[in-house]
Amino acid sequence: MSEAGVDHVLRVTDITRPLEFDLSRPLEIEVGCGKGRFLTARAKAHPECDFLGIERMLERVRLFDGKCRRGGIDNARVLRLEALYTFHYLLPAHHARRVYVFFPDPWPKRKHHAHRLFGPLFLNALWKRLEIGGRLEFATDHAEYFETVRTCFADDQRFEEVEPMPRPPEVWTEFETMFREQGLSIHCAAWRSLPADDAPLAPLTIPAEAEPREGIARRAPRD
Ligand SMILES: C[S@@+](CC[C@H](N)C(=O)[O-])C[C@H]1O[C@@H](n2cnc3c(N)ncnc32)[C@H](O)[C@@H]1O
C-alpha cells in the first residue's frame, strides 16, 4: 500500500480474469500513459471519476505510482500490461467515458506497421469498452500515422469524428512537452462511439509465422 493508503499499481494475478471496477463511478483510461503527467493531473481535478493508465514499461509505471503518492491521488491506478490485450479481454463492456491515446509509438518503418496500436482489432475492442457516446482522444507528432488513424476511423461506421479537447499546457503529456519544445507540429483528433451491433469480440489470434524469404536459409531443427 502507498503512503496515501491506496495501491496505485493494479496487480493482476490471473490475466484471464476481467478487472473489477466500481461501475457506479465513471471511468477514463489512458493507453501508454507513460509517467502519468496527464492522467494524474486529470484524476486530481476530477475526484468523481476513476482513472486507469495502461503502460508496459516498468520504470514508467513506478513513476506514475510516485506521482499518485506525492499528489495524494486515490482515484487513479496504473496497469502494467499490453493495451490491446487489456482492451480485448479485461475491461468491462461499454463503461469507459473517455479513452486517451497520446503520442503512441508510430513505428515509422513500413515493415513495423503491424506493431501499431490502431487497426481494426483495437477499434473493435475500443468500441466495446467505450460507453455509447464515449470518446477517444488522440494526439501525435507523426503526420503519416495521424492520417492512417483518421482513415481507420473514417472506415468504421461505429465512430464519428468530433472536435478534439483543447490542449493548453496543463494537459500536455511528457512527450507532448518535449515535442513542443522542439517546435514539432502536434496533430490531434477525437471520435465518439455510436450505437451499433454489439457482437462478441472474436478471440485474438497469433498470426502465422511468415514464410522464410528465398535465399535465407532455414535453421536446422534441433534434435
Ligand atoms: C511515445 S510514449 C508516449 C507516452 C505518453 N503517452 C506521453 O505522451 O508522454 C508511448 C508509450 O506507450 C507505451 N506503450 C506502447 N505500446 C503499448 C502497448 N501496446 N501497451 C501498453 N503500453 C504501450 C510505451 O511503453 C510508452 O510509454
The ligand as a Tripos MOL2 file, in Angstrom:
@<TRIPOS>MOLECULE
LIG
   27    29     1     0     0
SMALL
NO_CHARGES

@<TRIPOS>ATOM
      1 C1          5.8910    7.5500  -27.0970 C.3       1 LIG1
      2 S1          5.4600    7.0840  -25.4950 S.3       1 LIG1
      3 C2          4.2350    8.2920  -25.0170 C.3       1 LIG1
      4 C3          3.9590    8.3000  -23.5330 C.3       1 LIG1
      5 C4          2.8680    9.2980  -23.0940 C.3       1 LIG1
      6 N1          1.5990    8.9870  -23.7230 N.3       1 LIG1
      7 C5          3.2920   10.6900  -23.4230 C.2       1 LIG1
      8 O1          2.7140   11.2560  -24.3560 O.co2     1 LIG1
      9 O2          4.1840   11.2100  -22.7370 O.co2     1 LIG1
     10 C6          4.4380    5.6560  -25.7870 C.3       1 LIG1
     11 C7          4.1630    4.9020  -24.5100 C.3       1 LIG1
     12 O3          3.2350    3.8720  -24.7590 O.3       1 LIG1
     13 C8          3.6930    2.6730  -24.1480 C.3       1 LIG1
     14 N2          3.1470    1.5970  -24.9720 N.ar      1 LIG1
     15 C9          3.3690    1.4240  -26.2840 C.ar      1 LIG1
     16 N3          2.6780    0.3850  -26.7480 N.ar      1 LIG1
     17 C10         1.9800   -0.1190  -25.6870 C.ar      1 LIG1
     18 C11         1.0970   -1.2100  -25.5330 C.ar      1 LIG1
     19 N4          0.7780   -1.9700  -26.5750 N.pl3     1 LIG1
     20 N5          0.5840   -1.4350  -24.3220 N.ar      1 LIG1
     21 C12         0.9110   -0.6500  -23.2640 C.ar      1 LIG1
     22 N6          1.7560    0.4050  -23.3440 N.ar      1 LIG1
     23 C13         2.2870    0.6680  -24.5480 C.ar      1 LIG1
     24 C14         5.2020    2.7720  -24.1780 C.3       1 LIG1
     25 O4          5.8020    1.9750  -23.1940 O.3       1 LIG1
     26 C15         5.4070    4.2500  -23.9410 C.3       1 LIG1
     27 O5          5.4940    4.5740  -22.5700 O.3       1 LIG1
@<TRIPOS>BOND
     1     1     2 1
     2     2     3 1
     3     2    10 1
     4     3     4 1
     5     4     5 1
     6     5     6 1
     7     5     7 1
     8     7     8 2
     9     7     9 1
    10    10    11 1
    11    11    12 1
    12    11    26 1
    13    12    13 1
    14    13    14 1
    15    13    24 1
    16    14    15 ar
    17    14    23 ar
    18    15    16 ar
    19    16    17 ar
    20    17    18 ar
    21    17    23 ar
    22    18    19 1
    23    18    20 ar
    24    20    21 ar
    25    21    22 ar
    26    22    23 ar
    27    24    25 1
    28    24    26 1
    29    26    27 1
@<TRIPOS>SUBSTRUCTURE
     1 LIG1         1 GROUP 0 **** ****
